[in-house]
Amino acid sequence: MNFSSLVRQHWAALRALLVLTVIVGVGYPVFIWLVAQIPGLKDKADGSIIEVNGKLLGSSLIGQSFTDDRGNPLPQYFQSRPSAAGNGYDPLATGASNLGPESIVDTLGDPAAPADTNGYKASLLSLVCSRSKAIGDIDGVDGKRPFCTGDGVGAVLSVIGPRDARGNVAAPTKVVSVNEPCQTTKTPFLATYEGVRVECAKFGDDYSAGQIVPIKGAVGEPAVPADAVTASGSGLDPNISPAYADLQIARVAKARGASADQIRDLVADHTDGRTLGVFGEPRVNVLELNIALDEKFGVKS
């Protein structure tokens, strides 16, 4: 291959690069941007931002917390579902907790260390139990759930003793409530198990040799719905179920000085059905509902 042929080939390649750069790198993005500005698409393309009186309040696609400076729920607002994204609803840390159904044993904290640095890590079960209890307390309903203690932790025992051929403990010699440390309780949720007194857990002791047994208890269908105590896969879900919204109506009505029927009508106005009638579940957008509350009853600080 002579030099002139080499130059022609490289010049052709350079021209192709320049043309494709203009088309794919400039023309196509500009075309898509122009399409996104079409009425009906612009709002979604810009992030579905909600603005009231010139103030940006958030996106209808991303959930947010309605709490005070200490993280306590504001009673005058409907509460969103929990979030495991960063410190809550962080788009830069979107994701789930990655805790699954087998996460039922807490990692106990060192009682000699400060609460925020003692190493305590709640299992998924205890997270669900504690959230359900907290919602029950603030909304005035029964927050009890199966496999939860009355104090809002997982009702889980480590049953220690000789095992049968199937690996089950045949004759317990020691039983420990693994999620109830002795520094917080002296009387575990269950007094005895198969005739053996149940003990509280001690920090530093290893109970993994025992058979882990969750105790369902005598609780029926929980009053607190599942979406109120579990985070979504993204951690950004802006919606709650109508059942969770209905649970909060009495509290919000009292805090707003309104009737329950007034709040219920507002919830109904902001309840969307299944997409195309078949996809997903009915849902209530929390941010839009809370904005409507402020517009109708005034901002409550």
N, C-alpha and C positions, 0 to 999 in steps of 0.2 A: 504494500500500500504506500503510495507516494504522499508527499506532504500536502498537496492540494486536496486530495481526497479526504485526508484526515481533518483538514480545516472545514470542508463542506459538511462532514458528518457532525462535527462538534457544533457548527453554526446551526444546523437543523435541530439538533438536540436542545440548544439554548433557546431557539425560537419556540419550540414546543413547550419548554419549561415556562417561558414568559407568558405564552398564550394561556396555558392551563392555570398558571398562577392568577392571572386576571380573571379568568372564568370561575375557577373553583374558590380562589382565595378572596376575591373581591366581589365579583358579580353575583355569585350564588348567595353569599351572606346578605348582600344588600337587597336582593330579590325577596329572600325569606323575611327580612325585616319589614319591607314594604307590605308584604302580604299580612304580616302580623298587626299592621296598623289599620287594617280594615275594621270598620265598626262591627262589634260583636266578638272580635278576636283580640282587640287591643288590650282590654282589661286583663284577660288571661295571660297574654304575652308579657305584660308588665308585672306579673306576679300576683294578680288578684288582690292588689293592695286596697285596703279599706281606709278612706280618708273622711273625716268629719270636721267641718268648719276649718279646713286647711291643716288639720293635724292628722298625721299618719298614725293609725292605731294598730296596724298589723296586717297580716295577710289572711284571707279566708281559707287558705290552704295549709296554714301552719298553726298549730295550737299554741297556747301560751298560758301562763299561770295567772290566777287571780287571787293573790295572797298579799299579806302585809310584809313589812320589812323583816319580820322574823319567820316568814314562811307559813304563817297561819292563814287558813282560808278566810277570805272576806265573805261574811254571811250574806251580803246584799247582792252577790254575784253567783251565777251558776259556775260550778267547778268543772274543769276539764278532766280527762282521764289521765292517769299517771304517765310520766315520760322517763325513759332511761337514756335520752340523748343529752350527753354532757350534764350540765346542772339542770336540765329540763328544757325541752323543745329547742335545742341548739342545732340549727341546720348544718353547722360545720362539724357536728359530732353525732349525726343521725345514726341510729342503730338501736338494737334491742339489748337487753341485759345479758343475753345468752344463757340465762338460767332456765332449765327445763323441768319437767315433772319430777325428776329424781332428786331435785334440789330441795331437800326437806330437813337437813340438819344444819343448824347455825354454827359459825365459828365463834366461840365465846371470846369476849374481850377480857383483857387483864384488868382486874378490879383495882389494881394499884396505879393504873395509868389514867390520864384524862379521857373522857368519853369519846372525844373526836380522834384520838390517836391510840386507842387501846387494842386495835386489831379486830374489833368485832365486825363480823360480816353476816348479814341476815341471809337465810336461804330464801328461795322463791316462795315457799310455803309461808314462812314467817312474814315476808313482805306483804303477801296477800292478806294474811290474818290481821296484821297491824293496820293496814289500810282500811279493811272492812270495819274494824272496831272504831277507828277514827271517824269514818263516815257515819257509822251508827250513832256515835256520840253527838256529832254536829248536826245531823239531820233528824235526830230523835226517833230512830228506828232500831230494830234489833240487828246489831252488827255481827252476830254469831255466824260461824260457818263450820261445815264439817272439817275435821282434822285440825281445828284451831282451839286453843285454850281460851278461857274467859279473859285473859290478860292480853290476848292478841299475838300469840306466837304459835308456832307449829306444835301440835300435840303429838309428840314423837317420843317413843321409848327405846332405850337400848336394853334388850333382855339378854342377860348373861347366864349361861349355864350349859350343861352337857346337851349335845345335839343328837337328834335321831338320824335315821338313814337318809332322810330327805333334806337334812341340814337345818331343820327347825329346832329351836330350843324345846326340849321335852320337859325339863324340870327346872324352872328358873331359880337361880340362887341369889341374883341381884338384879334390880330393875332401876334404871335411871331415866328421868325426864331430861333428855339431852339439851333441850332448848330453854330450860328454866334454871339459870345459874343460882347457886345458893346465896349470892349476895343480893339477889332481887326477890327471892321467894324462899320461904321455909316450908311451905306446904304445896307440893306439886299438884297439878290439876287433877291427878288421879291418886287416891290414897293407896290402893293396892292393885296389883296385877297378878292374877292367878295365885292369890294367897300370899304374895310377897310385897312388902312395903316398898312403895316407890320413893326413890331418893331424888333430891335436886342435884344438878350437875356442878362439878367443881372445876374451876379453871385449871388447865394443865393436865387433867386426867384424860386418858385415852379410852373411849368407849367403843371403838371400832370393832373390838372382838365380839361384841354382842350382836344379836339379831335386831336390826332396826325395824321397829313396828309403829306405823302411824295409827293413831286411834281416831276413828271417825266421830264417835260421840253420838248423841241422840238428836242432833240438829237436822231439820228437814231442808226444804228449799230455802236458800239464803235470801234475805230481804234486799241485800245490796247486790246489784247485778255485776256480772263478771267484768264488764268494761270499766267499772269504777275502781277495780283493784288490780288490773293488769295493764301494762304498757303495750302500745302497739309495736309492730315490728320496726317501724321507722322512728318511733318516739316523737313524731310530729303530728299525729292525728288531731285534726281540729274539731272532730265530731264526737258526740256521745250518743248513746242509745236513748230513745224516748223513755225507756224504763228508768234510766239514771236521771234524766231530766225531771221526770215525774216525782222521783224521790226527793228532789231538792226544792220543789215548788213551795211547800209550807214554810221552809226556812227563809227563802227569798221574799215571799209575801210578807212575812212578819217584819223582816229587816227593812222592807220598802214601805211599810204601812199600807199595803194594798191587800185586796182579797185574793184568795187562792184561785178563784175563777178568772180573775183578771190576768194573773200570771200564767195560768193554764192556757188561756186563749192565745197569749203571746208565744208560748212554747209551740202550740199547734201551728201558728203562722210561720214558724221557723223550722218546722219539721219537714224534711224531704223524704219521699218514698224511695223505693228501689229504683236504680237507674234503668230506664227503659222498661220499668215494671218487673224486671226479673233479676237484675244484677245487684249484689250487695244486700244491705239491710237498711231499713228506715233509720234516719240519723238527724241529729240536731247540731247545727254549727254554733259552738259556744260563744265565739267572739261576736258573731252577728246578733245572737240572742241578747248578750249583755249590752251591746250598743243600743239595741231596741229598748231595753229596760231603762237605760239612762235617758233616752229620748222621750220616753213616755212618763217616767216618774222622777226625772232629775238625777244628776250625777250624785252618787253616794260615796263619800270619802271615809 
